[in-house]
């Protein structure tokens, strides 16, 4: 029996969860008409939305960047503690997933807000999609490359000669290949499964230190981590965004969403174990033990860095400009645009 066979049942449940979420998303999108005005998205029967909406509340939806997990702790805290309702919002948290494009859904007007990594927002804008970052959940990305300690890998430059399971179109991989001259690394298609990595002591795989670290430890794998941010590619992760049109026409709605979400994150910081059961209701494949681990691992990524001094959700022009320049250098973006068009901090609450 190989080292990963013990998790076959979990993988089966994960596939079942994927089918359920794809059905949920399909139903949600079918119920949403593109002719709806912003802020008036019909309330599809999503389990994360209120069953009845008082007339005083405005319906709104945020498309998460993955299935419900602690990386969305601030949103679930804001929902559970009534922060969204206090802000005048009947909020729906729409699950993400491998077949869900938050940028396309928000750009089409089927949702008011979305969540994506900072480089994905820059790429979307480069493709003519007029979205704007309005806050970030994580100051530093927990995305990393995992390797077996027995492989002798110590740095990014050591990846040459190894199979690397990675999304080949991922912007961070384009940066790493260029920065560390990884022309001899063998790119392998990343599927979300860890089986091939676990069974090959010379393989490398992408993942998140907030989740894969837990799984690999449970499987008894002796692994090492190369955090992408340590390579010099320091993106914001879990960035909330909306459209230029929404900011121009309904700034009060944007402000309400941002302030309630930030309040949710500040609550989740000290009350993760209270909120995690409500997240698990939406994603039963993830155990509470794993959620506790993930939340603890994510704290410094969310509340460290500039957030410690400037407040939760803060972003800076310097950080955005640096990543934009890097993407131009590796050919992912054709040109740099004025960075003030990419993000705004005008809706963030003042730090107390």
N, C-alpha and C positions, 0 to 999 in steps of 0.2 A: 504493500500500500504506500503510495507516494505521500509526501509531506502535506499535500493540500487536499487529499481525498476526504479528510474529516470535515471539510466545509462544503461538501457537495449539496447537503440539504439547504445550507444558507444560500448557495447560488441558485438552487431551484426556487426558493422563496423570493429571491431577488428578481428572477425572471417573471414570476407571478406578479410581484409588485410592479414591475415595469409595465406589464400588460394592463394592469388596473389603472396605472397613472396615464398611460397613453389613451385609454378609453375615456378617462376623466378629462384630459386635455382636449380630445377630439370633440367630446360633448360640449365642453365649454366654448370652444371656437365656433361650433355649429350654432350655438345659441346667441353668439355675439354678432351683431350686424355691423358692417363697416360704415353704415350711414349714421350710426349713433354719434351724438356729440360727445366730446371729451367730458369725462366726469359723469356720464350717464350710461355707462356700460351695463347691459341687462344683467341681473343677478342670476346666472346659471346656478343650478343646484349643486354648487361646490360645497364640500363638507367644511371648508374653512370660512365660508361666508355666513353672515347672520341669516336665520330663517325668515325673519321679517324685518323690513327696513322702515323705521319711522320716517315720515316725510321730511323731518328736519335734518336727516343724514344724507350725505352725498355718496352714492355708490362709486367705488374705485377699486381697481385691481392692480396688484403688483405681480409680475411674472418672476418667480424665483429662478436661480441658476442651476438648481438640481432638485432632487427629491428632498422632502423636509428633513432637516438635520440641524445640529447646533450652529452651523454656519449661518442659519437663519434665525438664531435665537432671539434677536432683537425684534423681529417681526412677530414671532409667536408670543413673545412677552407683551408687546403692544396690543395684540389681539386679546390675549387672555386677561390682561389687567384693565382693559377698557380704554387704553390710551387713544386708540383710533376713534372710538366713539366720542370721547371727550373732545377730540379735535374736529368733530362733525363728520366723521367718515364711517361709512359701512364698508369695511375693507375685506376684500377677497384675496387670499394668498394662493396664487395659482402655481402648482408644482412645475418645476422644470424637468429636464431629462435629456437624454441623447438626441431625441427627435424634436426638441422644442427650441426654437430660436426666439429668445426674449426680444432681441433687437427688431426682428421682423414683425413680431406681434404688436409691440408698442408702436412701431413706425406706421403700421396699418391702421391704428386707432382702435384695435380690439382690446387694449389694456392701456391704462394711463402711465404705469410705471414698470420698470424692469430692473433686473439685476444681472450684471456681467462683469468680467474682469476688465481692468482699465485698458489693456491693449486691444481687447475686442471692441471697445467703444471707439477707439482711434481708428481701427480698421473699418468699422461700420461707417464712420464719418468719411473716411477716404473713398468709400463706395457710394457716397452721396446720400446716406441715410442721416437725416438731421436730428440726431439725438444728443443730449447734453447730460453730463454727469452732475449729480446734485448732492451726493454724499457718498461715503464709503464705509462698509462694514469693517473691513480689514485694512490696516495701515500697511501691512506687509503680507505678501502672498505666502500661504503655507504649501504651495506647490513645489514638488521636489522630484529628484531622481533617486531611486533606491537601488542599491547594489549589494552583492554578497561580500562580506568582509574578506572571505577567502580568495576573492578575485584579484586582490592587490590594488584595486582602484582607491585613489586618495583624493583626486581632484577631477574637475571637468575635463582637463586635457588627457586624462587616462582612459577616456571612453572609446578612443580609437581601438579597433580590433574587437569590440564587443557588440553583441546584439543589444539594441536599445528599443524597447517597446514604447513607442511615442506616437502621438498624433503628428504626422509629418507636416501638416499645414499649420501647426501651432506656432504662433509668433515667437514664443520664447525659444523654441527649438531652432528656428532660423537664426536667432541671435547667437545661441550657443555654438552652432556649427561654424558661424563666421568668426566669432571671438576666439574660439579654441581650436580652429582648423580641424574639425572633426570629419574630414573627408574619408576616413577609414572606419568610421562607425557604421555598423550595419543597421539601417533603420528597419524596424519591424512594426507592423500595424498594431497599435494599441486597441484592445477590445474592451477593456474594463476588467478583464479577468487577470488574476495573479498566477494562474497555474503554470504557464510557460516560464515565468520568471522564477518561481519557486523550484521548479524542476531542473533549471539550468544554472549552475553556480557561476557562470560567466556572463549571465544576462543582466540587463538593467531595465528598470521600468519606471514610468512616470507615476505619480500619485500625490497624495496630500499627507503631510505629517499629522494632520488631525484625524485621519481615518486609517490609511494603510499601515501606519505605525502600530496601531492596535491589532489589526488583523495579522500582520506578520509576526508580531510578538506572540500572539495566541497560537500561531502555527509553529513556533519554535525556530524561526528563521533567524540566523545571525546576520543582520544586515547593517549597512551604513547608509547615510543620507547626504545628498548634495542638494542643499536648498537653493532653488533657482535665484532667489534674491541675492544670495551670496556671490553670484556670478557677475553682479553689476546690473542685472536686469531686474529692477526693483519696481514692479507695478503695484498699483492698488488692486485689491481683490474684493469681490463682492460689492461692486460699485452700483449704487442706485442711479437710475437715469430716467429721463422723460424726453419729450420732444421739444424742439424750439417753439412749436405752435402752442403747446401746453403752457410753457413758461410765459409766452406773450399774452395768451388769452385767459389763463386761469392761474395766475401766480399764487393766489390765496389757497388754492387746492394743493399746489406743490409745497407750499410752506407748511400746511397742515400735515401732509404726509411725512415730510422730512422731520419736523419737530416731534411727532408722535413716534416715529421709528427710532430716532436718537434716544428718546425717553425710554423706549423699549429696550434698547441695547444697554443703557445705563442700569436698568433694572436687572436685566439678565446677567450682568457682570457679577452681582452678588446673590442672585437667586436662580441660578441655572437649574439646580435640582428640582426646584418648584415648577419650572416651566417645561422641563424635558418630557414629562409624561404627556403633555398636550402635543408635543412634537411627535412622540412615539405613536400616538393615536393615528397619525397620518402616515407614519412609516414604521409599521410594526416589525419590519425586518431588521431594524436597528435596535439593539438591546439598550436598556438604560445604563448599563455599565459602560458600553461603548460611547453613549452620548455624554456621560460624565467625563470620560477620558478625552473625548473630542472637545468638549467645552473648556476643560482645563488647559488643553494644549493650545486652544485658540485665543485665550485671554490676552497674551502679550501681542499677538498679531492684530487684535482689535483695539486694544487700549494702550499699547506701547507707542514708541515713536512720537510723532507730532501730537497724537491724541492725548498723551499724558499732560502736555502743557497747553494745548490749544483746544481740546475738547473732542468728544466722540464724533466721528464722521468727517473730520477736517481733511482737506486736501490742499496742496500747494501748487503754484504754477511751476516751480522749479522741478518738482517730481514729474509732473505731466510733460513738461518740455523735454526732460531727459529721455523719457521713454519714446516720445514722438521722434526725437532725433535718432535714436537707436533704430527704430523701425524704418526710417528713411535710409539709413546707412546700409541696412541689410536688404533693402528692396521691397519690404512689405508695404510701405507707403511710398507714393510717388513724390510727395512734397510735404513740407511743414505748413500748417495753417496757423493763424493767430490763436494762441492757446486759450484766450478768453472765450473763444467760441466752443471749446471742448468741454469746459467745466465751469461751475459757479458754486460759490459758498454762500451766496446771498440768502439762502433759505435755512441755513444752519442756525440753531439757537445760540445766543451769546453764552460763552463759558461763564459759569457762576464762580 
